[in-house]
């Protein structure tokens, strides 16, 4: 195995805090070169991208806890700043 092949090989590695990266919803399987260059755990570095379905589930759960009903997105999902439509359980959809 030459040096370049070794550097570009993907590895299954665990973070001491967040566990096995390959088991996450969006798997983290870095190359040796990424690790050597200091690109460690994306969750520790604040760069982990949570999948859309998990974010939507969290939005539905948190809106229910605050007395709101999640009704969907306004437009298509483009990221965490995507606007959504909610309805107040007491005052209705337009309070």
C-alpha positions in Angstrom: 0.0 0.0 0.0 1.5 3.3 -1.0 1.5 6.5 1.1 -1.3 8.3 -0.9 -3.6 5.3 -0.7 -3.1 5.1 3.1 -3.9 8.8 3.5 -7.1 8.6 1.5 -8.3 5.4 3.2 -11.5 5.8 5.2 -11.4 4.8 8.9 -14.1 3.9 11.4 -13.2 5.9 14.5 -15.0 6.8 17.7 -15.1 10.2 19.5 -14.6 10.0 23.3 -17.7 12.2 23.8 -20.1 11.4 20.9 -19.3 7.7 20.2 -19.0 5.8 16.9 -19.2 8.2 14.0 -20.3 5.5 11.5 -23.4 4.9 13.5 -24.8 8.5 13.4 -27.8 9.5 11.3 -25.3 11.3 9.0 -22.3 9.0 9.3 -18.8 10.4 10.0 -16.1 8.2 8.4 -13.0 10.4 7.9 -9.8 9.6 6.0 -6.4 9.3 7.7 -5.5 12.6 6.0 -8.5 14.4 7.6 -7.5 13.2 11.0 -3.9 14.1 10.4 -5.0 17.6 9.3 -6.8 18.1 12.6 -10.4 17.6 11.3 -11.7 15.7 14.3 -15.2 14.9 15.4 -17.7 17.2 13.5 -20.1 17.2 16.6 -17.3 18.5 18.8 -16.4 21.1 16.2 -20.0 22.2 15.7 -20.0 21.2 12.1 -22.3 18.1 12.2 -25.3 18.4 9.9 -28.4 16.9 11.4 -30.6 15.1 8.8 -33.8 16.9 7.6 -36.1 14.2 9.0 -34.6 14.5 12.5 -34.9 18.3 12.4 -38.5 18.2 11.4 -39.3 15.7 14.1 -37.6 18.0 16.7 -39.6 21.0 15.3 -42.9 19.0 15.8 -42.0 17.9 19.3 -40.8 21.4 20.5 -43.8 23.2 19.0 -46.2 20.8 20.8 -44.4 21.5 24.1 -44.9 25.2 23.7 -48.7 25.1 22.9 -48.3 25.2 19.1 -49.2 22.8 16.4 -46.6 22.3 13.6 -48.4 22.5 10.3 -45.5 22.3 7.8 -42.9 24.3 6.0 -43.3 27.5 4.1 -41.7 26.6 0.9 -39.0 23.9 0.5 -36.5 23.0 3.2 -33.2 24.8 2.7 -31.6 24.6 6.2 -32.2 25.5 9.8 -33.4 28.9 8.9 -36.3 27.5 6.8 -39.6 29.1 7.9 -42.4 26.9 9.1 -46.2 27.3 9.6 -47.5 26.8 13.1 -50.9 27.3 14.8 -51.6 28.3 18.4 -53.6 25.7 20.2 -55.5 28.5 22.1 -55.8 31.3 19.6 -55.8 29.4 16.3 -53.7 29.8 13.2 -53.6 33.6 13.0 -52.9 35.0 16.5 
